[in-house]
Amino acid sequence: MVLGPHAYMLARYGVSPEEDVDTAVAKLKARAPHLANLLQEVAQRGL
């Protein structure tokens, strides 16, 4: 919900658009820490 249709780009990193932010961040930390940080910041700020 945070990223809307852009969430589908995270599928290449094993993140499903239906997953919550915490689950997505946990999955991204290993393969794409820069995206994990971005997603976490976007979620916290409500951007």
Chimera marker file (.cmm) of the C-alpha trace (Angstrom):
<marker_set name="trace">
<marker id="1" x="0.000" y="0.000" z="0.000" r="1" g="1" b="0" radius="0.5"/>
<marker id="2" x="2.878" y="2.345" z="0.716" r="1" g="1" b="0" radius="0.5"/>
<marker id="3" x="4.251" y="2.173" z="-2.816" r="1" g="1" b="0" radius="0.5"/>
<marker id="4" x="1.073" y="1.435" z="-4.714" r="1" g="1" b="0" radius="0.5"/>
<marker id="5" x="1.731" y="0.032" z="-8.195" r="1" g="1" b="0" radius="0.5"/>
<marker id="6" x="5.465" y="0.626" z="-7.749" r="1" g="1" b="0" radius="0.5"/>
<marker id="7" x="5.552" y="-2.270" z="-5.282" r="1" g="1" b="0" radius="0.5"/>
<marker id="8" x="5.694" y="-4.679" z="-8.227" r="1" g="1" b="0" radius="0.5"/>
<marker id="9" x="9.268" y="-3.600" z="-8.979" r="1" g="1" b="0" radius="0.5"/>
<marker id="10" x="10.323" y="-5.237" z="-5.702" r="1" g="1" b="0" radius="0.5"/>
<marker id="11" x="9.223" y="-8.666" z="-6.973" r="1" g="1" b="0" radius="0.5"/>
<marker id="12" x="12.699" y="-9.173" z="-8.453" r="1" g="1" b="0" radius="0.5"/>
<marker id="13" x="13.967" y="-9.116" z="-4.863" r="1" g="1" b="0" radius="0.5"/>
<marker id="14" x="11.394" y="-11.639" z="-3.630" r="1" g="1" b="0" radius="0.5"/>
<marker id="15" x="8.958" y="-9.127" z="-2.168" r="1" g="1" b="0" radius="0.5"/>
<marker id="16" x="5.274" y="-9.578" z="-2.914" r="1" g="1" b="0" radius="0.5"/>
<marker id="17" x="3.080" y="-6.464" z="-3.317" r="1" g="1" b="0" radius="0.5"/>
<marker id="18" x="0.708" y="-7.941" z="-0.728" r="1" g="1" b="0" radius="0.5"/>
<marker id="19" x="3.357" y="-8.097" z="2.021" r="1" g="1" b="0" radius="0.5"/>
<marker id="20" x="3.518" y="-5.576" z="4.821" r="1" g="1" b="0" radius="0.5"/>
<marker id="21" x="6.365" y="-3.066" z="5.061" r="1" g="1" b="0" radius="0.5"/>
<marker id="22" x="8.186" y="-4.866" z="7.883" r="1" g="1" b="0" radius="0.5"/>
<marker id="23" x="8.274" y="-8.142" z="5.956" r="1" g="1" b="0" radius="0.5"/>
<marker id="24" x="9.415" y="-6.399" z="2.793" r="1" g="1" b="0" radius="0.5"/>
<marker id="25" x="12.184" y="-4.531" z="4.631" r="1" g="1" b="0" radius="0.5"/>
<marker id="26" x="13.384" y="-7.764" z="6.244" r="1" g="1" b="0" radius="0.5"/>
<marker id="27" x="13.589" y="-9.489" z="2.852" r="1" g="1" b="0" radius="0.5"/>
<marker id="28" x="15.312" y="-6.538" z="1.203" r="1" g="1" b="0" radius="0.5"/>
<marker id="29" x="18.002" y="-6.097" z="3.870" r="1" g="1" b="0" radius="0.5"/>
<marker id="30" x="20.004" y="-9.063" z="2.583" r="1" g="1" b="0" radius="0.5"/>
<marker id="31" x="19.774" y="-8.461" z="-1.171" r="1" g="1" b="0" radius="0.5"/>
<marker id="32" x="19.122" y="-4.734" z="-1.500" r="1" g="1" b="0" radius="0.5"/>
<marker id="33" x="19.848" y="-2.841" z="1.728" r="1" g="1" b="0" radius="0.5"/>
<marker id="34" x="19.559" y="0.511" z="-0.059" r="1" g="1" b="0" radius="0.5"/>
<marker id="35" x="15.959" y="-0.328" z="-1.025" r="1" g="1" b="0" radius="0.5"/>
<marker id="36" x="15.223" y="-1.597" z="2.480" r="1" g="1" b="0" radius="0.5"/>
<marker id="37" x="16.355" y="1.733" z="3.903" r="1" g="1" b="0" radius="0.5"/>
<marker id="38" x="14.345" y="3.679" z="1.340" r="1" g="1" b="0" radius="0.5"/>
<marker id="39" x="11.183" y="1.679" z="1.951" r="1" g="1" b="0" radius="0.5"/>
<marker id="40" x="11.524" y="2.017" z="5.695" r="1" g="1" b="0" radius="0.5"/>
<marker id="41" x="12.013" y="5.773" z="5.447" r="1" g="1" b="0" radius="0.5"/>
<marker id="42" x="9.069" y="6.211" z="3.070" r="1" g="1" b="0" radius="0.5"/>
<marker id="43" x="6.842" y="4.204" z="5.412" r="1" g="1" b="0" radius="0.5"/>
<marker id="44" x="7.933" y="6.157" z="8.488" r="1" g="1" b="0" radius="0.5"/>
<marker id="45" x="7.445" y="9.551" z="6.899" r="1" g="1" b="0" radius="0.5"/>
<marker id="46" x="4.224" y="8.600" z="5.156" r="1" g="1" b="0" radius="0.5"/>
<marker id="47" x="5.458" y="9.963" z="1.832" r="1" g="1" b="0" radius="0.5"/>
<link id1="1" id2="2" r="1" g="1" b="0" radius="0.2"/>
<link id1="2" id2="3" r="1" g="1" b="0" radius="0.2"/>
<link id1="3" id2="4" r="1" g="1" b="0" radius="0.2"/>
<link id1="4" id2="5" r="1" g="1" b="0" radius="0.2"/>
<link id1="5" id2="6" r="1" g="1" b="0" radius="0.2"/>
<link id1="6" id2="7" r="1" g="1" b="0" radius="0.2"/>
<link id1="7" id2="8" r="1" g="1" b="0" radius="0.2"/>
<link id1="8" id2="9" r="1" g="1" b="0" radius="0.2"/>
<link id1="9" id2="10" r="1" g="1" b="0" radius="0.2"/>
<link id1="10" id2="11" r="1" g="1" b="0" radius="0.2"/>
<link id1="11" id2="12" r="1" g="1" b="0" radius="0.2"/>
<link id1="12" id2="13" r="1" g="1" b="0" radius="0.2"/>
<link id1="13" id2="14" r="1" g="1" b="0" radius="0.2"/>
<link id1="14" id2="15" r="1" g="1" b="0" radius="0.2"/>
<link id1="15" id2="16" r="1" g="1" b="0" radius="0.2"/>
<link id1="16" id2="17" r="1" g="1" b="0" radius="0.2"/>
<link id1="17" id2="18" r="1" g="1" b="0" radius="0.2"/>
<link id1="18" id2="19" r="1" g="1" b="0" radius="0.2"/>
<link id1="19" id2="20" r="1" g="1" b="0" radius="0.2"/>
<link id1="20" id2="21" r="1" g="1" b="0" radius="0.2"/>
<link id1="21" id2="22" r="1" g="1" b="0" radius="0.2"/>
<link id1="22" id2="23" r="1" g="1" b="0" radius="0.2"/>
<link id1="23" id2="24" r="1" g="1" b="0" radius="0.2"/>
<link id1="24" id2="25" r="1" g="1" b="0" radius="0.2"/>
<link id1="25" id2="26" r="1" g="1" b="0" radius="0.2"/>
<link id1="26" id2="27" r="1" g="1" b="0" radius="0.2"/>
<link id1="27" id2="28" r="1" g="1" b="0" radius="0.2"/>
<link id1="28" id2="29" r="1" g="1" b="0" radius="0.2"/>
<link id1="29" id2="30" r="1" g="1" b="0" radius="0.2"/>
<link id1="30" id2="31" r="1" g="1" b="0" radius="0.2"/>
<link id1="31" id2="32" r="1" g="1" b="0" radius="0.2"/>
<link id1="32" id2="33" r="1" g="1" b="0" radius="0.2"/>
<link id1="33" id2="34" r="1" g="1" b="0" radius="0.2"/>
<link id1="34" id2="35" r="1" g="1" b="0" radius="0.2"/>
<link id1="35" id2="36" r="1" g="1" b="0" radius="0.2"/>
<link id1="36" id2="37" r="1" g="1" b="0" radius="0.2"/>
<link id1="37" id2="38" r="1" g="1" b="0" radius="0.2"/>
<link id1="38" id2="39" r="1" g="1" b="0" radius="0.2"/>
<link id1="39" id2="40" r="1" g="1" b="0" radius="0.2"/>
<link id1="40" id2="41" r="1" g="1" b="0" radius="0.2"/>
<link id1="41" id2="42" r="1" g="1" b="0" radius="0.2"/>
<link id1="42" id2="43" r="1" g="1" b="0" radius="0.2"/>
<link id1="43" id2="44" r="1" g="1" b="0" radius="0.2"/>
<link id1="44" id2="45" r="1" g="1" b="0" radius="0.2"/>
<link id1="45" id2="46" r="1" g="1" b="0" radius="0.2"/>
<link id1="46" id2="47" r="1" g="1" b="0" radius="0.2"/>
</marker_set>
